[in-house]
Each structure stands twice: as C-alpha cells, then as structure tokens.
C-alpha cells in the first residue's frame, strides 16, 4: 500500500501529515523552522519568486501589496 498523506490548508496555518506505516498513527511533518504549523501566507518577489510561510508572514508589514494571507473560499 502507498503512503497516505493529508494536507490541511487552513486560513491561518497549514500542515501536512502522513500515516506511519508501522504504528498506523498520523504523524505531522515538521517544516524548516521546526514547527508542524506553517503560516498560510504567500508573498511574491519583484522578480516573480514565491515566498511562503514564516518568511512571507514577515513581509506583511513591509510589502503588503505583494503578500496574500487569510484567504477564504
């Protein structure tokens, strides 16, 4: 059987989890900053580069016109 993965794209935070093959229990994946939660924020650089999570959240005050957050369906 393949790996079972779940993604929660929340308004404030997002996370990714999988079902551990040995225990059958869900395990959250930690991001590059050590947290299982990633801020649901996206920012676009002047050159078109995409920044997500904590770095994008820090841009909210400096570049609000290039940053998207709190998205609702």
N, C-alpha and C positions, 0 to 999 in steps of 0.2 A: 504494500500500500504506500502511496506517496505521502509526503508531509502535508499536514493540514495547517493552514495559515489563516489568521484573521486580522483584519485591519479596521481600526476604529478611527474614522475621520471626524473628529469632534469639532465643535465650533471654537473651543478654546485650546484644546490639546488633542493630539492624535497619538496612537500607539499601534504596535504590531506585536502579535503573539502567535505562538505555534503550539501544537500538542506534542509533548515529549513522547517519543516512541516507546520508551521503556516504562515510564510511570503512567502514561495516559493523561497526565495533568497539563493544563495550559501553562506556558512559560512566556513571560513578556521579554521582548528583546530590548536590551539597553542601547541607547544611541551613543554618539561620540562624546557626549558630555556626562555620561554615566547614568542618566535618568531613563526610565522606561517611557516617560511622557515627553513628547516633542510639541512645542507650541505650534498651533495651526496658523502659521504666518508665512507668507511668501513675499519676497521683495525682488525687484528686477533692477540690475545694474544699468548704468547709462549705456554700456556696450552690449546689453541684452543677456548678461549672465543671470542665472537664477540662484537666489539665496533662500534657504528655508530654515525653520526652527528658531533656535536662540539667536543666531546672528541676524536673522530677519526681524525678530522682535526688537532687537536693539536699534534697528533703523527706523522704527516707528516715529521717534521724535525728530530725527534728522532728515528723513526722506519719506514723509507720509504719502506723498503723491506717487511714490514708487512701491508702496507696501500695501498688501492686502491682508486683512485679518477679520475675524468674527463673521465669516461667511455663513449665510443661512441658505437653505434650499429654496 
